[in-house]
Amino acid sequence: MEFRLFIGALNRETPYFQGARGDGLSVYAFDEEALTFRRLAHFPDIENPTYLSVTPDGRHVYANSEVAEWREGLVTAFSYESDTDRLDYLNTQPTLGSIAAHNMISRDGKRLYVANYAVGSGGPDQSLTVFDIRMDGTLSPAIASVAHRGSGPNPERQERSHAHSVTEILQGGRVIVADLGTDTLVTYRIATDGTPERLASTPTAPGAGPRHIALHPNGRFVFVMNELDSTVTAHALDPETGILTLIDSQPAVPDEARAHNHCSDIQISPDGRFLYGGNRGHDSIAVLEVSGTGTLTPRGFAPSGGATPRHLALTPTGRHLLVANQNADRVSILARDAETGALSDTGKFIPIGTPMCVKFAP
């Protein structure tokens, strides 16, 4: 079975990344049976596409540009035509905040949510920004936004709010923003005009640094990858009130590795039984089993197939996990055992400079 795979690669030097050896946005054909790939389309003229979202039909892509020197990030809309393998620029909009870190297409396909990590002060300085997606796939100017304020106990990383991701819950119309800087998970209702209305603010452990979120297929559980204290937490979600209740917390790495590790992405298997979390520093993928009540059981660690696993993507079948190993210049392909959750390196990889984000068109 062949899938379309979209990869964003760093192509502009940034102080907090280790080099920029990539060439922008690419589309690959990935044959899951043969574990082969070939590049179909390429758009080099976008700066640092560090996060992507792809529409379910694969026809549109939305890429954040993360450039440290800009007081506002950018998000760019592209169209992709699979019959001709054309990747075409549509338009670009400012994100109303610096360091555009993450985005997500709403479940009804009508809006794009962007989380701005933000550094320093000045400029619009918004944490969450909402855009309309027009019928032709282009983005409207921002229709609404909201700013977070606060800090955490880590003076180097939590000197201010740092919204790191935005995730719409399965029921739609409500999003959870993981704020690494303030150690909070903030739930918003998105009003009909796009305005984010705060429903709840759930604190994490002090200094945890929540980064990315995975949703259980049953819609009842939320799992959080905490970058700064290298933990994975499980929470029960009340979709009406937006309140998150802690169920469990487990380490993402062995104790001896925690001081030099920074967690990255988190993914959940299609059946909701296993979580996979990236560890930069330990250069591993944590495997955790999920019980019917949402508790977590660590099932070990698999080598990430390279260095600095920044982003992960399960194939639509769930048979393989692709790992964007940022500092190894490769997207490694790990085989997944559906029964045990275990991962093993296939030895296959996509060579690409400084990969930052990998997304399949479902």
N, C-alpha and C positions, 0 to 999 in steps of 0.2 A: 504494500500500500504506500502511495506517495503523498506526502504532505507538503504544503508551502510553509517555509520557515523564514521569519523576518529577524534580522540581527542588526542591532545598533552598535557601532564601534567608535571609540574615542579617536578624534582626529585633530584635537587642539589641546596643547599643553595646559594643564590645570595644576595649581600648587599641591593639592592634596591627592592627586593620582600619580602613579609612577610611570610616566611616559604616555605618549599618545601615538600609537603605531597603526591605528585603524584608518578606515576610509569611508566613514559615514554609514549610510543605510543600505542594506543588501537584502535581496530575496533569494532563497535557495529552494531547490526541490530536494526533499529528503525521502529516500526510499527506506522504509522501516524494515522491510524484509532483507534487503541486501546490505543495509547500513551504508549506503552510498549517497552522495550529494553532488549537486552542481549549482553554480550561481546562475540565476535567471535574469536578475535585474539589479541595478546599482544606481544609487544617487549619492555622489560624493559631496555635493554642495550644500550640506547641512552640517552645522557645527555641533559636535558632541551630542549625538542622539543617544542619551544615556537611559531613556526609558521609552517604551513603545506600547501602544494598545492597537489591536487589530479587530475590525468588525467581524462578526460571526461568519459572514460570507466571504471574508478575505479581500473585499474590494476597496477598503479604505484603511489607512494607517495614520496614527497620530503620534508624533515623535516630539518629546521634550528636548530642548537644547539647554545643556547645563554648562555655563561659562562663568567662572568665578568673578571675573571683572565686571559683569553686567549687573546693574541694579534691578533689572527685570529679566527673567528668563523668557524663552519663546516656546510656543508649541506650533508645530507645522502639520498641516493636513496633506496627505498624499492619496492618490488613487492608484490602484493596481489592477491591471487587466490580465487575468491568467491566460486567456487565449493567445495573447500576443506578448505576454511577459513585459508589459510596459509599466513602469513606475513613474508617475507624473506628479509634479508639484501642483498643489491646489492653492493654498494660502497659509499665512502665518499670522499669529496673534501674540501679543505680549501677555505674560501670565500674571502680571501685577505683583510680582514678588521675585526675589533673587533665588538662584539655585533651584530651578524647576526640577523636582526630584522624582515625581511619580504622576501617573495619570490613569484614569479608568473611564471607559465608556459606560454610560448608564444601561441598565438592563433593557430598557425600552428603545435604546439606540438613539435617543433624542438629544442627549447631553454628554459633554465631556467634563469630568472633574479633574482638577490639577492640584497637587500638593506642592507648595514652595517651601523648601527647607529653610531658606533665608539666613543671611549672615549680616552682622553689623546693623546699621540703621540707615534710614533714608529711603526715598522712593516710596512706592505704594505699600510695600511691606505686608502683603496679604498672605495668609497661610493656606487658605482653600479658595480656589477660584472656579467658577462655573461658566461653561460656554454652551451655547446651542449648537447642535450639529444640523446644518441645513440639508435640504433634500439632495443637493448635489455633492454632499460630503464635506463642503467647506465649513469652517468654523466662524461663528459670529464673534464680534468683540465680546469681552467678558460681560455677562449679564448680572453677575452677583459675586460677592466675595466676603470673606470674614478673616479677621486677624486674631491670632492667639497672643497672649502675653504670659510671662512667667519665666521661671528658671528651675534648675535642678541642682543636686548636690555636687555634681562633677563640674568644677569650674572651667575645665578646658573644653568640654563638649556640651555643657548644659547652661551656658551663660545667658541663654535666652531661649525662647520658643524655637523649635525646629520641627515643623510638620514634615514627616518623612513619607507618608503614604496615605491614600484615601481609598476606601473599599466600600462599595455599595453592598448592603446585605441582600440575601436572596429574595426577600419579600419586595425589594425595590423601594425607591423613594426615600431611603434613609442611608446615610453613609457614616462610616467610622474613620476618623482621622487619628493616626498614630503619631503622637508628638514626642519625639525623642528628647527634646530639650526640657519639657516640663513633666515628663513621666506620666502622661495622661493618654487615655483613649477617649476621644470626644465624639459623641454621637449627635448627628444633625438630621433633622427632617428637612428635605428639600421642598420648599413651597412651590406652588404652581408657576410662580414667576422666577423660580430658580434661587430664591433667597435661602441660605442655610439658616435654619432655626435650631438653636441648641436644645437638645433633649436631655442629655446626660453627660457628665464628665467622670470617668472612672480612673482613679489613680492606680498606677502600677507600683511595684516596689521602688523605693527611692534609688536612683542611679541605674535603673534597669535599661532605660533608653529604648522604648518600643519603636520598632522600625517597620516591619511588614506583617501582614495579616493573611491568614488562610481561613476560609469559611467551610464548615462541614456541610456536606450535601443535604443534610436534614434541616439546615437553617437554624439549629438550636445552639450550636457551639461556634466559638470564635477562638482561633489559635494565633498567638502573637510571638514573633521572633524578636527578642530583646537584644539589641546590638551591644550594649555596654556591659551588661553583667552576664552575657552568654547563657541565657536561659530561654526556654520555651514555656509559655503559659497557656493554659486552657481556661476558657470563660464560658459560662452560660449566658445566652443572650435573650433578653425580653424584647422582641421586635417592636412592640408598641411604645414602651417607655424608653427604649435605647439603653437600659441599664445592663451592665456587664457584671457578672458575679464570678469571682475567681473560683475555679474548681481545682486546679493543680498547677504546679510549677516543677520543671525538671531541668537539669543542666544540659546544655547543648554540646559541651565538650568535657573531657576529663578535668578534674580539679587542677592538675598541674599546668594545664594549657590556658586557663581562663585569663590570666594576667596579660597574655599576648594575643588574645583572640578578639575579633569583632564579627558578630553574626551578621548575616546579610538577608537572603531571601528565604521564604518558606512556601512549600507546596503541599497539597494533600492529594492522596490517591483518589481515583474516581469513585471507589466504593467507600471512601471515608475512613478506612481502617489504618492508614499509615500517613505520617507526616515526614517531610524531608526538609532539613534546614541547612543552609550554607554557613560554613565557618571559615572566615578569612584569618589566616594566621595558623590555625590548626590544619587548614587546607583539607577539610573533610566535609562530608555530608552526614549530619546526624539523622538517625532513623528512629522514629518513635511510633509505637502502636497506640491507637486510640480505642478506648473501651466504649461500650454502649452508653455509659454515663459521662463520657468526656474526659475521664482520667487518662493519664499518659504513662506508658511503660517504655523506657529507653531500650532500644534493640541494637545498640552499637553504632559504629561509625564506619563509613566507607571513604577511602581516599577520593578526592574530588577529580582526579585525573589531570591535575595541574596546580597552579598557584593562584590564590585569591579568587575563590568561587563567588562571584558577585551576584549572579542571577541564575535561576533554575527554571526549566520548563519540562513538564511531563508531556510525552506524545499524547495525541487524542485517544489512543488505545490504552495508555497507561503502561505499556510494556517497556518503555525506556525513559530515562531522565537525562536531559541535556543540561550541561553545566557550562556557563560562561566563565572560564578561568581567565580573568582579566590580565594577570601578569604572566601567564604562560602562552598567550596569543593562540588560544585554541578553545573551541567548544567541544568538550569531551562527551562521549556517548556512553552512558552506564545502563546496563541491563537491569530490569527490576523483576524480582520474583513476586508475583501477585499474592501468593499464599503466605510467605514469610515476611515480605516487605524488603528483603535483603537486596542490596545493590552490588553489582560487579562490573568492573571496567571491561568494556568490549575491546579496548585497544584502538578503537576507531575515534577519529576526531575531525572537526572542521578547522583547518588552519586559518586564522583570521586575527589581525592585529587588534589588541586591546578590546575584546568583546565585552559589552556592558549589559546588554539585554537580549534575550531570546524569546520569541513569541511564535506560536503556531497559529495558523488560520484553522479553526476547528472544522 
